[in-house]
């Protein structure tokens, strides 16, 4: 029932929904990370470790790209406002949290 309501909420103007509900809805609509065929977007640059943060469009999990080139680093500055696709899957370092690596 919760998943059905989450899908129905997609047609409701987002301004009528609380931020708390919007965050609760993400895992209900997302694919299972363990079976997902990930499609990555660069969503941020992490200055403390000089890495790019990527998020899967399908299952919403995060991972990172260590040691970006200077050109990749410069391109990532606007990623929080405008995420962009990342195609080099072999360079992604996957996070592991209480279970298998995703």
N, CA, C and O atoms as CSV, one atom per row, in Angstrom:
chain,resi,resn,atom,element,x,y,z
A,1,UNK,N,N,0.816,-1.188,0.000
A,1,UNK,CA,C,0.000,0.000,0.000
A,1,UNK,C,C,0.875,1.272,0.000
A,1,UNK,O,O,0.570,2.247,-0.688
A,2,UNK,N,N,1.974,1.239,0.792
A,2,UNK,CA,C,2.854,2.403,0.844
A,2,UNK,C,C,3.470,2.700,-0.514
A,2,UNK,O,O,3.621,3.859,-0.900
A,3,UNK,N,N,3.827,1.632,-1.240
A,3,UNK,CA,C,4.423,1.832,-2.557
A,3,UNK,C,C,3.411,2.438,-3.529
A,3,UNK,O,O,3.763,3.306,-4.327
A,4,UNK,N,N,2.178,1.992,-3.468
A,4,UNK,CA,C,1.119,2.554,-4.317
A,4,UNK,C,C,0.930,4.038,-4.014
A,4,UNK,O,O,0.819,4.851,-4.931
A,5,UNK,N,N,0.893,4.390,-2.737
A,5,UNK,CA,C,0.753,5.800,-2.361
A,5,UNK,C,C,1.953,6.618,-2.832
A,5,UNK,O,O,1.802,7.770,-3.238
A,6,UNK,N,N,3.135,6.026,-2.776
A,6,UNK,CA,C,4.331,6.725,-3.251
A,6,UNK,C,C,4.216,7.021,-4.746
A,6,UNK,O,O,4.567,8.115,-5.187
A,7,UNK,N,N,3.732,6.068,-5.521
A,7,UNK,CA,C,3.547,6.295,-6.960
A,7,UNK,C,C,2.468,7.354,-7.212
A,7,UNK,O,O,2.629,8.208,-8.084
A,8,UNK,N,N,1.391,7.301,-6.465
A,8,UNK,CA,C,0.329,8.301,-6.624
A,8,UNK,C,C,0.818,9.697,-6.250
A,8,UNK,O,O,0.358,10.690,-6.813
A,9,UNK,N,N,1.745,9.773,-5.307
A,9,UNK,CA,C,2.255,11.076,-4.884
A,9,UNK,C,C,3.058,11.766,-5.983
A,9,UNK,O,O,3.317,12.967,-5.899
A,10,UNK,N,N,3.451,11.025,-7.001
A,10,UNK,CA,C,4.193,11.627,-8.109
A,10,UNK,C,C,3.337,12.600,-8.916
A,10,UNK,O,O,3.870,13.487,-9.582
A,11,UNK,N,N,2.004,12.438,-8.859
A,11,UNK,CA,C,1.134,13.336,-9.618
A,11,UNK,C,C,0.647,14.518,-8.775
A,11,UNK,O,O,-0.018,15.419,-9.288
A,12,UNK,N,N,0.979,14.510,-7.491
A,12,UNK,CA,C,0.617,15.614,-6.602
A,12,UNK,C,C,1.690,16.691,-6.720
A,12,UNK,O,O,2.874,16.363,-6.791
A,13,UNK,N,N,1.311,17.962,-6.742
A,13,UNK,CA,C,2.340,19.009,-6.756
A,13,UNK,C,C,3.293,18.833,-5.573
A,13,UNK,O,O,2.864,18.739,-4.423
A,14,UNK,N,N,4.583,18.792,-5.874
A,14,UNK,CA,C,5.590,18.499,-4.853
A,14,UNK,C,C,5.575,19.508,-3.710
A,14,UNK,O,O,5.964,19.175,-2.591
A,15,UNK,N,N,5.137,20.724,-3.973
A,15,UNK,CA,C,5.089,21.747,-2.928
A,15,UNK,C,C,4.065,21.418,-1.840
A,15,UNK,O,O,4.119,21.985,-0.748
A,16,UNK,N,N,3.137,20.510,-2.130
A,16,UNK,CA,C,2.140,20.102,-1.135
A,16,UNK,C,C,2.639,18.977,-0.230
A,16,UNK,O,O,1.992,18.654,0.766
A,17,UNK,N,N,3.770,18.385,-0.564
A,17,UNK,CA,C,4.305,17.270,0.205
A,17,UNK,C,C,5.408,17.756,1.131
A,17,UNK,O,O,6.155,18.673,0.790
A,18,UNK,N,N,5.508,17.141,2.301
A,18,UNK,CA,C,6.553,17.534,3.246
A,18,UNK,C,C,7.901,16.977,2.805
A,18,UNK,O,O,7.971,15.965,2.107
A,19,UNK,N,N,8.944,17.636,3.212
A,19,UNK,CA,C,10.294,17.158,2.913
A,19,UNK,C,C,10.510,15.786,3.528
A,19,UNK,O,O,11.147,14.925,2.923
A,20,UNK,N,N,9.989,15.582,4.713
A,20,UNK,CA,C,10.119,14.279,5.382
A,20,UNK,C,C,9.511,13.179,4.503
A,20,UNK,O,O,10.121,12.126,4.316
A,21,UNK,N,N,8.309,13.423,3.965
A,21,UNK,CA,C,7.688,12.407,3.116
A,21,UNK,C,C,8.475,12.201,1.827
A,21,UNK,O,O,8.639,11.067,1.378
A,22,UNK,N,N,8.959,13.282,1.232
A,22,UNK,CA,C,9.739,13.146,0.006
A,22,UNK,C,C,10.955,12.248,0.229
A,22,UNK,O,O,11.291,11.432,-0.629
A,23,UNK,N,N,11.611,12.397,1.377
A,23,UNK,CA,C,12.768,11.548,1.693
A,23,UNK,C,C,12.357,10.114,1.998
A,23,UNK,O,O,13.088,9.182,1.664
A,24,UNK,N,N,11.207,9.921,2.622
A,24,UNK,CA,C,10.714,8.570,2.905
A,24,UNK,C,C,10.301,7.858,1.612
A,24,UNK,O,O,10.375,6.632,1.521
A,25,UNK,N,N,9.871,8.627,0.628
A,25,UNK,CA,C,9.382,8.061,-0.628
A,25,UNK,C,C,10.499,7.487,-1.493
A,25,UNK,O,O,10.258,6.557,-2.263
A,26,UNK,N,N,11.691,8.008,-1.387
A,26,UNK,CA,C,12.798,7.590,-2.254
A,26,UNK,C,C,13.032,6.083,-2.208
A,26,UNK,O,O,13.033,5.446,-3.261
A,27,UNK,N,N,13.231,5.478,-1.019
A,27,UNK,CA,C,13.459,4.024,-1.026
A,27,UNK,C,C,12.255,3.205,-1.498
A,27,UNK,O,O,12.421,2.088,-1.988
A,28,UNK,N,N,11.052,3.750,-1.354
A,28,UNK,CA,C,9.866,3.033,-1.820
A,28,UNK,C,C,9.826,2.940,-3.344
A,28,UNK,O,O,9.346,1.952,-3.900
A,29,UNK,N,N,10.331,3.973,-4.011
A,29,UNK,CA,C,10.278,4.016,-5.473
A,29,UNK,C,C,11.545,3.490,-6.133
A,29,UNK,O,O,11.534,3.158,-7.319
A,30,UNK,N,N,12.620,3.411,-5.386
A,30,UNK,CA,C,13.914,3.030,-5.957
A,30,UNK,C,C,14.024,1.525,-6.155
A,30,UNK,O,O,13.355,0.737,-5.487
A,31,UNK,N,N,14.883,1.152,-7.086
A,31,UNK,CA,C,15.168,-0.267,-7.341
A,31,UNK,C,C,16.003,-0.834,-6.194
A,31,UNK,O,O,16.576,-0.078,-5.410
A,32,UNK,N,N,16.071,-2.152,-6.096
A,32,UNK,CA,C,16.892,-2.821,-5.099
A,32,UNK,C,C,18.362,-2.680,-5.494
A,32,UNK,O,O,18.745,-3.135,-6.572
A,33,UNK,N,N,19.202,-2.059,-4.648
A,33,UNK,CA,C,20.605,-1.843,-5.012
A,33,UNK,C,C,21.380,-3.120,-5.342
A,33,UNK,O,O,22.299,-3.090,-6.160
A,34,UNK,N,N,21.022,-4.232,-4.718
A,34,UNK,CA,C,21.774,-5.467,-4.952
A,34,UNK,C,C,21.502,-6.076,-6.327
A,34,UNK,O,O,22.299,-6.882,-6.807
A,35,UNK,N,N,20.402,-5.708,-6.962
A,35,UNK,CA,C,20.087,-6.241,-8.288
A,35,UNK,C,C,20.044,-5.168,-9.375
A,35,UNK,O,O,19.746,-5.460,-10.533
A,36,UNK,N,N,20.342,-3.936,-8.995
A,36,UNK,CA,C,20.250,-2.807,-9.920
A,36,UNK,C,C,21.386,-2.814,-10.940
A,36,UNK,O,O,22.529,-3.121,-10.604
A,37,UNK,N,N,21.065,-2.477,-12.175
A,37,UNK,CA,C,22.065,-2.228,-13.204
A,37,UNK,C,C,22.295,-0.718,-13.193
A,37,UNK,O,O,21.653,0.029,-13.931
A,38,UNK,N,N,23.223,-0.287,-12.341
A,38,UNK,CA,C,23.385,1.121,-11.997
A,38,UNK,C,C,23.619,2.028,-13.205
A,38,UNK,O,O,24.343,1.684,-14.139
A,39,UNK,N,N,22.983,3.194,-13.153
A,39,UNK,CA,C,23.218,4.288,-14.083
A,39,UNK,C,C,23.567,5.497,-13.228
A,39,UNK,O,O,22.730,6.000,-12.478
A,40,UNK,N,N,24.814,5.963,-13.345
A,40,UNK,CA,C,25.352,6.940,-12.404
A,40,UNK,C,C,25.289,8.372,-12.916
A,40,UNK,O,O,25.439,8.640,-14.108
A,41,UNK,N,N,25.058,9.293,-11.962
A,41,UNK,CA,C,25.157,10.731,-12.202
A,41,UNK,C,C,26.138,11.302,-11.182
A,41,UNK,O,O,26.120,10.910,-10.015
A,42,UNK,N,N,26.992,12.225,-11.617
A,42,UNK,CA,C,27.841,12.964,-10.681
A,42,UNK,C,C,26.937,13.981,-10.004
A,42,UNK,O,O,26.269,14.769,-10.674
A,43,UNK,N,N,26.915,13.963,-8.656
A,43,UNK,CA,C,26.023,14.848,-7.913
A,43,UNK,C,C,26.757,15.827,-7.003
A,43,UNK,O,O,26.149,16.772,-6.500
A,44,UNK,N,N,28.062,15.616,-6.782
A,44,UNK,CA,C,28.804,16.516,-5.891
A,44,UNK,C,C,30.297,16.265,-6.010
A,44,UNK,O,O,30.743,15.228,-6.502
A,45,UNK,N,N,31.052,17.248,-5.543
A,45,UNK,CA,C,32.494,17.070,-5.386
A,45,UNK,C,C,32.790,17.130,-3.893
A,45,UNK,O,O,32.282,18.003,-3.189
A,46,UNK,N,N,33.605,16.209,-3.416
A,46,UNK,CA,C,33.944,16.126,-1.999
A,46,UNK,C,C,35.345,16.700,-1.831
A,46,UNK,O,O,36.334,16.033,-2.135
A,47,UNK,N,N,35.427,17.927,-1.351
A,47,UNK,CA,C,36.718,18.613,-1.303
A,47,UNK,C,C,37.658,18.046,-0.240
A,47,UNK,O,O,38.876,18.107,-0.410
A,48,UNK,N,N,37.126,17.499,0.848
A,48,UNK,CA,C,37.993,16.990,1.917
A,48,UNK,C,C,38.811,15.780,1.473
A,48,UNK,O,O,39.911,15.559,1.981
A,49,UNK,N,N,38.290,14.999,0.538
A,49,UNK,CA,C,38.996,13.803,0.066
A,49,UNK,C,C,39.310,13.862,-1.431
A,49,UNK,O,O,39.879,12.920,-1.983
A,50,UNK,N,N,38.949,14.944,-2.078
A,50,UNK,CA,C,39.120,15.150,-3.527
A,50,UNK,C,C,38.566,13.952,-4.299
A,50,UNK,O,O,39.291,13.226,-4.978
A,51,UNK,N,N,37.263,13.779,-4.166
A,51,UNK,CA,C,36.543,12.711,-4.863
A,51,UNK,C,C,35.249,13.283,-5.427
A,51,UNK,O,O,34.748,14.304,-4.957
A,52,UNK,N,N,34.723,12.618,-6.431
A,52,UNK,CA,C,33.413,12.971,-6.961
A,52,UNK,C,C,32.389,12.013,-6.371
A,52,UNK,O,O,32.640,10.811,-6.283
A,53,UNK,N,N,31.251,12.532,-5.972
A,53,UNK,CA,C,30.197,11.671,-5.463
A,53,UNK,C,C,29.220,11.408,-6.595
A,53,UNK,O,O,28.803,12.330,-7.295
A,54,UNK,N,N,28.855,10.141,-6.771
A,54,UNK,CA,C,27.896,9.750,-7.798
A,54,UNK,C,C,26.700,9.076,-7.133
A,54,UNK,O,O,26.813,8.485,-6.059
A,55,UNK,N,N,25.551,9.180,-7.800
A,55,UNK,CA,C,24.331,8.552,-7.308
A,55,UNK,C,C,23.678,7.806,-8.460
A,55,UNK,O,O,23.621,8.300,-9.586
A,56,UNK,N,N,23.185,6.612,-8.161
A,56,UNK,CA,C,22.489,5.823,-9.172
A,56,UNK,C,C,21.093,6.405,-9.410
A,56,UNK,O,O,20.359,6.682,-8.460
A,57,UNK,N,N,20.735,6.586,-10.672
A,57,UNK,CA,C,19.420,7.108,-11.040
A,57,UNK,C,C,18.299,6.121,-10.710
A,57,UNK,O,O,17.162,6.528,-10.472
A,58,UNK,N,N,18.618,4.838,-10.697
A,58,UNK,CA,C,17.575,3.817,-10.526
A,58,UNK,C,C,17.326,3.453,-9.066
A,58,UNK,O,O,16.175,3.327,-8.648
A,59,UNK,N,N,18.401,3.284,-8.284
A,59,UNK,CA,C,18.220,2.804,-6.909
A,59,UNK,C,C,18.601,3.834,-5.852
A,59,UNK,O,O,18.414,3.588,-4.660
A,60,UNK,N,N,19.129,4.975,-6.263
A,60,UNK,CA,C,19.414,6.124,-5.394
A,60,UNK,C,C,20.586,5.929,-4.429
A,60,UNK,O,O,20.762,6.748,-3.527
A,61,UNK,N,N,21.399,4.869,-4.586
A,61,UNK,CA,C,22.554,4.733,-3.696
A,61,UNK,C,C,23.683,5.647,-4.169
A,61,UNK,O,O,23.721,6.078,-5.321
A,62,UNK,N,N,24.593,5.926,-3.250
A,62,UNK,CA,C,25.738,6.782,-3.540
A,62,UNK,C,C,27.021,5.959,-3.591
A,62,UNK,O,O,27.143,4.938,-2.913
A,63,UNK,N,N,27.957,6.405,-4.388
A,63,UNK,CA,C,29.312,5.868,-4.439
A,63,UNK,C,C,30.231,7.033,-4.770
A,63,UNK,O,O,29.795,8.184,-4.790
A,64,UNK,N,N,31.498,6.742,-5.030
A,64,UNK,CA,C,32.445,7.826,-5.269
A,64,UNK,C,C,33.441,7.480,-6.354
A,64,UNK,O,O,33.659,6.313,-6.682
A,65,UNK,N,N,34.039,8.523,-6.902
A,65,UNK,CA,C,35.084,8.372,-7.905
A,65,UNK,C,C,36.346,8.987,-7.318
A,65,UNK,O,O,36.449,10.210,-7.214
A,66,UNK,N,N,37.309,8.149,-6.932
A,66,UNK,CA,C,38.545,8.685,-6.370
A,66,UNK,C,C,39.454,9.253,-7.457
A,66,UNK,O,O,39.376,8.860,-8.621
A,67,UNK,N,N,40.307,10.173,-7.059
A,67,UNK,CA,C,41.341,10.743,-7.940
A,67,UNK,C,C,40.808,11.256,-9.274
A,67,UNK,O,O,41.255,10.802,-10.327
A,68,UNK,N,N,39.859,12.194,-9.249
A,68,UNK,CA,C,39.385,12.746,-10.529
A,68,UNK,C,C,40.481,13.595,-11.181
A,68,UNK,O,O,41.339,14.160,-10.502
A,69,UNK,N,N,40.430,13.668,-12.490
A,69,UNK,CA,C,41.372,14.538,-13.200
A,69,UNK,C,C,40.994,15.997,-12.905
A,69,UNK,O,O,39.911,16.276,-12.391
A,70,UNK,N,N,41.890,16.904,-13.234
A,70,UNK,CA,C,41.603,18.319,-13.003
A,70,UNK,C,C,40.382,18.765,-13.804
A,70,UNK,O,O,39.574,19.558,-13.321
A,71,UNK,N,N,40.251,18.260,-15.010
A,71,UNK,CA,C,39.099,18.601,-15.848
A,71,UNK,C,C,37.799,18.058,-15.237
A,71,UNK,O,O,36.784,18.755,-15.228
A,72,UNK,N,N,37.822,16.821,-14.729
A,72,UNK,CA,C,36.643,16.230,-14.094
A,72,UNK,C,C,36.282,17.007,-12.828
A,72,UNK,O,O,35.105,17.248,-12.556
A,73,UNK,N,N,37.291,17.394,-12.061
A,73,UNK,CA,C,37.070,18.141,-10.828
A,73,UNK,C,C,36.415,19.496,-11.138
A,73,UNK,O,O,35.452,19.891,-10.481
A,74,UNK,N,N,36.942,20.193,-12.134
A,74,UNK,CA,C,36.384,21.493,-12.517
A,74,UNK,C,C,34.945,21.358,-13.002
A,74,UNK,O,O,34.108,22.212,-12.709
A,75,UNK,N,N,34.657,20.301,-13.736
A,75,UNK,CA,C,33.308,20.084,-14.258
A,75,UNK,C,C,32.297,19.788,-13.153
A,75,UNK,O,O,31.099,20.007,-13.336
A,76,UNK,N,N,32.766,19.295,-12.017
A,76,UNK,CA,C,31.865,18.861,-10.947
A,76,UNK,C,C,31.332,19.997,-10.088
A,76,UNK,O,O,30.438,19.770,-9.273
A,77,UNK,N,N,31.848,21.213,-10.239
A,77,UNK,CA,C,31.418,22.303,-9.365
A,77,UNK,C,C,29.923,22.589,-9.429
A,77,UNK,O,O,29.346,22.972,-8.411
A,78,UNK,N,N,29.291,22.427,-10.535
A,78,UNK,CA,C,27.850,22.670,-10.645
A,78,UNK,C,C,26.998,21.431,-10.496
A,78,UNK,O,O,25.793,21.481,-10.742
A,79,UNK,N,N,27.596,20.312,-10.097
A,79,UNK,CA,C,26.879,19.031,-10.080
A,79,UNK,C,C,25.731,18.981,-9.078
A,79,UNK,O,O,24.743,18.284,-9.313
A,80,UNK,N,N,25.839,19.703,-7.968
A,80,UNK,CA,C,24.737,19.657,-6.998
A,80,UNK,C,C,23.469,20.262,-7.587
A,80,UNK,O,O,22.369,19.775,-7.330
A,81,UNK,N,N,23.618,21.309,-8.367
A,81,UNK,CA,C,22.453,21.950,-8.982
A,81,UNK,C,C,22.039,21.258,-10.276
A,81,UNK,O,O,20.857,21.194,-10.615
A,82,UNK,N,N,23.037,20.741,-10.990
A,82,UNK,CA,C,22.779,20.107,-12.278
A,82,UNK,C,C,23.604,18.831,-12.407
A,82,UNK,O,O,24.680,18.855,-13.005
A,83,UNK,N,N,23.116,17.708,-11.853
A,83,UNK,CA,C,23.862,16.454,-11.983
A,83,UNK,C,C,24.044,16.077,-13.452
A,83,UNK,O,O,23.224,16.422,-14.303
A,84,UNK,N,N,25.133,15.362,-13.729
A,84,UNK,CA,C,25.393,14.942,-15.110
A,84,UNK,C,C,25.833,13.478,-15.121
A,84,UNK,O,O,26.376,12.989,-14.131
A,85,UNK,N,N,25.602,12.776,-16.233
A,85,UNK,CA,C,25.885,11.334,-16.300
A,85,UNK,C,C,27.377,11.024,-16.166
A,85,UNK,O,O,28.233,11.796,-16.599
A,86,UNK,N,N,27.662,9.876,-15.557
A,86,UNK,CA,C,29.017,9.345,-15.462
A,86,UNK,C,C,29.012,7.978,-16.114
A,86,UNK,O,O,28.256,7.096,-15.708
A,87,UNK,N,N,29.854,7.795,-17.127
A,87,UNK,CA,C,29.843,6.564,-17.914
A,87,UNK,C,C,30.946,5.570,-17.538
A,87,UNK,O,O,30.797,4.377,-17.805
A,88,UNK,N,N,32.038,6.018,-16.932
A,88,UNK,CA,C,33.174,5.135,-16.634
A,88,UNK,C,C,32.928,4.338,-15.351
A,88,UNK,O,O,33.469,4.657,-14.293
A,89,UNK,N,N,32.111,3.307,-15.466
A,89,UNK,CA,C,31.729,2.518,-14.293
A,89,UNK,C,C,32.913,1.849,-13.608
A,89,UNK,O,O,32.866,1.594,-12.405
A,90,UNK,N,N,33.970,1.562,-14.356
A,90,UNK,CA,C,35.121,0.869,-13.779
A,90,UNK,C,C,35.872,1.734,-12.764
A,90,UNK,O,O,36.614,1.194,-11.943
A,91,UNK,N,N,35.707,3.038,-12.795
A,91,UNK,CA,C,36.407,3.929,-11.871
A,91,UNK,C,C,35.635,4.198,-10.586
A,91,UNK,O,O,36.154,4.855,-9.683
A,92,UNK,N,N,34.423,3.708,-10.491
A,92,UNK,CA,C,33.587,3.973,-9.321
A,92,UNK,C,C,33.991,3.052,-8.173
A,92,UNK,O,O,34.079,1.834,-8.327
A,93,UNK,N,N,34.233,3.674,-7.014
A,93,UNK,CA,C,34.498,2.902,-5.790
A,93,UNK,C,C,33.172,2.820,-5.046
A,93,UNK,O,O,32.619,3.833,-4.617
A,94,UNK,N,N,32.678,1.606,-4.903
A,94,UNK,CA,C,31.355,1.392,-4.312
A,94,UNK,C,C,31.430,1.426,-2.796
A,94,UNK,O,O,32.379,0.922,-2.196
A,95,UNK,N,N,30.419,2.026,-2.188
A,95,UNK,CA,C,30.297,2.041,-0.736
A,95,UNK,C,C,29.828,0.671,-0.276
A,95,UNK,O,O,29.157,-0.050,-1.015
A,96,UNK,N,N,30.186,0.323,0.940
A,96,UNK,CA,C,29.692,-0.909,1.541
A,96,UNK,C,C,29.183,-0.567,2.928
A,96,UNK,O,O,29.925,-0.033,3.753
A,97,UNK,N,N,27.919,-0.872,3.188
A,97,UNK,CA,C,27.324,-0.569,4.491
A,97,UNK,C,C,26.509,-1.763,4.937
A,97,UNK,O,O,25.445,-2.042,4.385
A,98,UNK,N,N,27.015,-2.472,5.944
A,98,UNK,CA,C,26.286,-3.589,6.546
A,98,UNK,C,C,25.770,-4.595,5.534
A,98,UNK,O,O,24.586,-4.930,5.548
A,99,UNK,N,N,26.615,-5.070,4.678
A,99,UNK,CA,C,26.183,-6.053,3.707
A,99,UNK,C,C,27.094,-6.072,2.505
A,99,UNK,O,O,28.234,-5.613,2.574
A,100,UNK,N,N,26.592,-6.609,1.387
A,100,UNK,CA,C,27.413,-6.706,0.186
A,100,UNK,C,C,27.715,-5.341,-0.420
A,100,UNK,O,O,26.987,-4.373,-0.202
A,101,UNK,N,N,28.784,-5.286,-1.170
A,101,UNK,CA,C,29.131,-4.065,-1.895
A,101,UNK,C,C,28.119,-3.871,-2.997
A,101,UNK,O,O,27.785,-4.817,-3.709
A,102,UNK,N,N,27.623,-2.650,-3.148
A,102,UNK,CA,C,26.625,-2.337,-4.172
A,102,UNK,C,C,27.320,-1.731,-5.362
A,102,UNK,O,O,26.669,-1.389,-6.349
